[in-house]
Amino acid sequence: MKETDRWLDRWLPLVKEMTSTVLELGCNAGRDTARLAEAGLHVVGTDISAEALRECARVVPATSAPVLVRHDLREPFPFADGSFDVIVASLCLHYFGWDDTCRIAGEILRCLSPGGLLLCRLNSTRDVHYGATGFQALEPNYYQVDGRYSDRKRFFDRAAIDALFGAEWTRVAVEEMTIDRYEKPKCVWEVVLRKAARS
């Protein structure tokens, strides 16, 4: 895995203006957790994998130790309404059927404070090197794949993003791009949204 994918860097000034504590969904082995900690932010990280959480704890300096919670995103989030001003979800919202994906988006909305910020990345339907073509469709743009973390993976176009994040959200940035994270180029959507002040 390459170390050049520092996607959060351009958003850190905005994040630090808003909060000192970030909820990171699907923190995995701590790549983004470590970057957030380096920036002086405290992270509450979740992941379904106990092994990933152990690795995350190992890579983040002890002085910035995150609070790590084992959690399946399909279950209600173990946090109160409006608990966080910023939530980060990088490449972790694409393993689910559409109904579950919508419920997860609703939980993100619930846990954000009014005016809070969501920074997320989603697989693009153009992500041909990592499953967007050649697999059995379970739903539109949702495939049975031979994946590292799951045997199912969803890919998003702009219409799906707009359907998932409706009127309760204000768009800060919605950009499709190719990133240099893995062995082959990966196509993603980088989506930054602000929760409406009243939603």
C-alpha positions in Angstrom: 0.0 0.0 0.0 1.4 3.4 -1.0 2.0 6.3 1.4 1.1 9.1 -1.0 -2.6 9.2 -0.4 -2.7 12.2 2.0 -6.2 13.3 1.0 -7.1 14.9 4.3 -4.3 17.5 4.1 -6.3 20.0 2.2 -9.3 19.7 4.6 -7.4 19.9 7.9 -7.5 23.7 8.3 -11.3 23.6 8.0 -11.6 20.6 10.3 -9.4 22.3 12.9 -11.5 25.4 12.8 -14.5 23.4 13.7 -13.4 20.9 16.3 -10.6 19.2 18.2 -12.3 15.7 18.1 -13.2 13.8 15.0 -15.2 10.6 14.6 -13.6 8.4 12.0 -15.7 5.6 10.6 -13.9 2.5 9.3 -10.5 3.6 10.6 -9.0 0.3 9.5 -5.2 0.2 10.2 -5.0 3.8 11.1 -3.7 5.6 8.0 -6.1 8.5 8.3 -6.2 8.2 12.1 -2.5 8.9 12.3 -2.7 11.9 10.0 -5.5 13.4 12.1 -3.5 12.8 15.2 -0.4 14.4 13.6 -2.6 17.5 13.1 -3.3 17.7 16.8 -6.8 16.3 16.6 -8.3 13.7 18.9 -9.9 10.8 17.1 -12.7 8.4 18.0 -12.3 5.6 15.5 -14.6 2.7 14.7 -14.1 -0.4 12.7 -15.7 -3.9 12.5 -12.4 -5.6 12.7 -10.7 -6.1 16.1 -7.4 -6.8 14.2 -7.7 -3.5 12.4 -8.3 -1.6 15.6 -5.2 -3.2 17.2 -3.1 -2.1 14.2 -4.6 1.4 14.4 -3.7 1.7 18.0 -0.1 0.6 17.1 0.5 3.2 14.4 -0.8 6.2 16.2 1.6 7.7 18.7 0.8 6.9 22.4 0.6 10.7 23.1 -2.3 10.9 20.6 -4.0 7.5 21.4 -7.4 7.4 19.8 -10.5 6.0 21.4 -11.3 2.9 19.4 -14.7 1.3 19.2 -15.5 -2.0 17.5 -18.7 -1.4 15.6 -20.6 -2.7 12.6 -21.8 0.3 10.5 -25.0 -1.5 9.8 -25.9 -1.2 13.5 -27.0 2.0 15.2 -24.0 4.2 16.1 -23.1 4.1 19.8 -23.1 7.8 20.1 -25.6 10.4 21.1 -27.3 12.8 18.7 -25.1 15.7 17.7 -22.0 14.3 19.4 -19.5 15.3 16.7 -18.7 18.4 14.6 -16.7 16.4 12.1 -17.0 12.8 10.8 -14.6 11.2 8.4 -15.5 8.1 6.4 -12.9 7.2 3.8 -13.7 4.2 1.6 -15.9 2.4 4.2 -19.5 3.2 3.1 -19.5 1.0 0.0 -20.0 -2.6 1.4 -23.7 -2.5 1.9 -27.0 -2.8 0.1 -28.8 0.4 -0.7 -31.2 0.3 2.3 -28.3 -0.2 4.7 -26.3 2.5 3.0 -29.2 5.0 3.5 -29.5 4.0 7.2 -25.8 4.6 7.7 -26.1 8.0 6.1 -29.0 8.7 8.5 -26.9 7.7 11.5 -24.0 10.0 10.3 -26.5 12.8 10.0 -27.9 12.1 13.5 -24.5 12.0 15.1 -23.3 15.3 13.5 -24.1 18.6 15.2 -26.0 21.2 13.2 -23.5 22.7 10.8 -21.2 19.7 11.3 -19.0 18.4 8.5 -18.8 15.0 6.8 -15.7 14.2 4.8 -16.0 11.0 2.9 -14.7 9.1 -0.1 -16.7 6.7 -2.1 -15.9 4.2 -4.9 -16.7 5.6 -8.3 -18.5 3.7 -11.0 -15.3 4.3 -13.0 -13.2 2.4 -10.6 -12.6 -0.4 -13.1 -9.4 -1.8 -11.5 -11.2 -2.5 -8.2 -14.5 -4.1 -9.1 -16.7 -1.6 -11.0 -17.0 -4.0 -13.9 -17.0 -7.8 -14.6 -18.9 -9.0 -11.5 -22.4 -10.2 -10.7 -24.7 -7.3 -9.9 -26.8 -7.6 -6.7 -28.3 -4.2 -7.1 -27.5 -1.4 -9.5 -23.7 -0.7 -9.1 -23.5 -3.2 -6.2 -21.6 -6.3 -7.0 -20.5 -9.7 -5.7 -16.7 -9.3 -5.8 -13.5 -10.9 -4.7 -12.6 -8.2 -2.3 -10.1 -7.8 0.5 -12.5 -6.7 3.2 -15.9 -8.0 1.8 -17.3 -10.0 -1.0 -19.7 -7.1 -1.8 -18.9 -3.7 -3.0 -20.9 -0.6 -4.1 -19.9 2.0 -6.7 -21.3 5.5 -6.9 -22.2 7.9 -9.7 -23.3 11.5 -9.1 -26.9 10.5 -9.1 -26.4 8.0 -6.3 -24.5 10.6 -4.2 -27.3 13.1 -4.6 -29.9 10.4 -3.7 -27.9 9.3 -0.6 -27.2 12.8 0.7 -30.4 14.8 0.2 -31.8 18.2 1.3 -30.4 17.8 4.9 -27.0 18.4 3.5 -25.1 21.4 1.9 -22.4 20.4 -0.6 -19.0 21.8 0.1 -17.2 19.7 -2.5 -18.2 16.8 -4.7 -15.3 15.8 -6.9 -14.5 12.6 -8.9 -10.8 11.9 -9.0 -8.1 9.2 -9.5 -6.0 8.5 -6.4 -2.6 6.9 -6.0 -3.3 4.6 -3.0 -2.9 1.1 -4.3 -0.9 -0.7 -6.9 -3.2 0.5 -9.7 -5.0 3.8 -10.1 -8.3 4.0 -8.1 -11.2 6.2 -9.1 -13.2 7.7 -6.2 -15.6 10.5 -5.3 -14.3 12.9 -2.6 -17.4 14.3 -1.0 -17.5 17.0 1.7 -20.9 17.9 3.1 -22.2 20.2 5.8 -25.2 19.2 7.8 -28.0 21.8 7.5 -28.4 24.0 10.6 -31.9 22.6 10.9 -32.4 19.0 9.9 
